[in-house]
Amino acid sequence: MTLRYHKELDGVRGIAALMVMYFHFCEGVRATKDGLINFLVKTSVFGQTGVILFFVLSGFLITRILLASKENRNFFKSFYIRRSLRIFPLYYVGLCIYIFVAPLIANTTTVSLKLSWPYWIYLQNYCMTFRLPITGPPHYWSLAVEEHFYLFWPLLVYYLSTAKLLKTIYALIITAIIVRIILTYKGFNVFYFTFSTMDALAIGAILAIKEKTVGKASKGNNAYTITLFLIFVALTILWLFAGGKGIFVIQAIKGTLIATVYYFLLLIVTNFNRNNILNHFLITKPLLFTGKISYGLYVYHIICYSFYLKYFNSSYFLFNLLGCFISSYIVASVSYFTFEVRFIALKERFSKTSAERRMIAV
């Protein structure tokens, strides 16, 4: 199977990173008398779904690579080495900066191993779900979810037929909804737990299977666009009238609905004529660059925000926003071009196709 390289997906990854960054920035903004700022802060909640977009995108990209390399005799070795070279170096550098370096610069107490050990073995999301005492970069929970996916997903792809894999995906989606129901009933947060968020990764995998079994679609663009629009409208209505109220049913199904929106978005981007406004927008240079350094943006932005607001905080929302974003871009860019590229070059030695070499899933 020859993988087609979708340049637009780098832009999608850039959008996901910006969404998360904007959400985290607005988390620290207090209500003011300025109605515009209050509106921007309220709508920033949509930025939280950037993580779900990351999950759907990763599920698609990883699954299509695994399906394409299924006949490779070094299937497992190649995959796990490539993932390790891309994920571990930056993950642990960011973790060391957060736990050891940042406290020294800020003259605060260094985090003890007793409170940070889950981060070193990717268990922080379990502790956050069940409210166990830990200290570390809070946004790292999603990296734990993805790492769990990387560990078990190649086994399922390799040993199951396409039909059985698809059935397994549907089972995972149903399981995620059931787990969210149980967690909500027990009073736990459903957002961090691996088994309550894996439906987004599984939904992304459906698109990879569709690509393999059906190929590029030639019809149905309007139908997919209409479906995407209707689901988005439904979610917007839910947010306007039920957002923040913790309604049981909504907590159980909203993650799957949001992932479905992003599924159709990726379907439209990857399956149809690229000569449209959306695809042209996704391949603009700023978005492509943001997508390239998105892993670093995700890892470093909380630290950058913290130091910028500590030393350069102003009373102007826009100044603080630009300062936090610019500092994050600078740090992520330096990290990418001086550190990450070295491991990416090693990773490419284990890539089977040129398309794989250009697909750096976060």
Secondary structure as GFF3:
##gff-version 3
##sequence-region A 1 362
A	DSSP	alpha_helix	8	27	.	.	.	ID=ss1
A	DSSP	alpha_helix	35	43	.	.	.	ID=ss2
A	DSSP	three_ten_helix	44	49	.	.	.	ID=ss3
A	DSSP	alpha_helix	50	68	.	.	.	ID=ss4
A	DSSP	alpha_helix	75	96	.	.	.	ID=ss5
A	DSSP	pi_helix	97	101	.	.	.	ID=ss6
A	DSSP	alpha_helix	102	106	.	.	.	ID=ss7
A	DSSP	alpha_helix	113	120	.	.	.	ID=ss8
A	DSSP	alpha_helix	124	129	.	.	.	ID=ss9
A	DSSP	three_ten_helix	138	140	.	.	.	ID=ss10
A	DSSP	alpha_helix	141	159	.	.	.	ID=ss11
A	DSSP	alpha_helix	162	186	.	.	.	ID=ss12
A	DSSP	alpha_helix	194	214	.	.	.	ID=ss13
A	DSSP	alpha_helix	221	242	.	.	.	ID=ss14
A	DSSP	alpha_helix	248	271	.	.	.	ID=ss15
A	DSSP	alpha_helix	277	282	.	.	.	ID=ss16
A	DSSP	alpha_helix	285	292	.	.	.	ID=ss17
A	DSSP	alpha_helix	294	311	.	.	.	ID=ss18
A	DSSP	alpha_helix	317	335	.	.	.	ID=ss19
A	DSSP	pi_helix	336	340	.	.	.	ID=ss20
A	DSSP	alpha_helix	341	348	.	.	.	ID=ss21
A	DSSP	alpha_helix	354	357	.	.	.	ID=ss22
###
